[in-house]
Amino acid sequence: MGAPDMKKDPNTVLMIWLLVVLGGFLWNVALFAAPLLRREEPVVSALIYAAYSPVCHQLPERSFSIHGSPLAVCGRCLGIYLGFSAGTILYPFLRRFSRPLLPATSIFVLVSLPIGLETAGNFLGLWASPIGLRLAAGLIWGSVLPFYLITGLYEVRQLLGGKFRLKSPGETK
């Protein structure tokens, strides 16, 4: 049994990219919506905060605020998510849909250094980074993640082939 055909399919990469853009947009809208909805829709706001609590400590002193209420994530996480969205938007300009290739490992290591050092220094008590530095470290790291995620999703889709393809209405098999 041979390896699956891994020919490049720009339409599949485009669809994956569009889904990632949409998902990132909705994710970011919700984290800003949590404090904005706190007074008018407290239940919805609480649900949003609860949805983000597994991925962020949500410490108010480490979070940006809107109208006196913290965003649903801290400054570092905000940077990661905004950087992720920026990287996703830049993806087609830097990689093209016809070339879904993983970036070099050295790039990942290089962009991981600022967030790694900033986080380690805080964890070890060597310093307390200001929120702006936490945001910047997150932006740098988050901006490269889509280049791995989109390529990885594309490769998974190629390996699965048509096994999990959605059927169009009226299609029997």
Buried (B, 14 or more C-beta within 10 A) or exposed (E): EEEEEEEBBEEBBEBBBEEBBEEBEEBBEBBBBBBBBBEEBEEBBEEBBEBBEEEBEBEEEBBBEEEEBBBBBBBBBBBBBBBBBBBBBEBBEEBEBEEBEBBEEEEBEEBBEBBEEBBEBBEEEEEEBEBEBBBBBBBBBBBBBBBBBBBEBBBEBBEEEEEEEEEEEEEEE
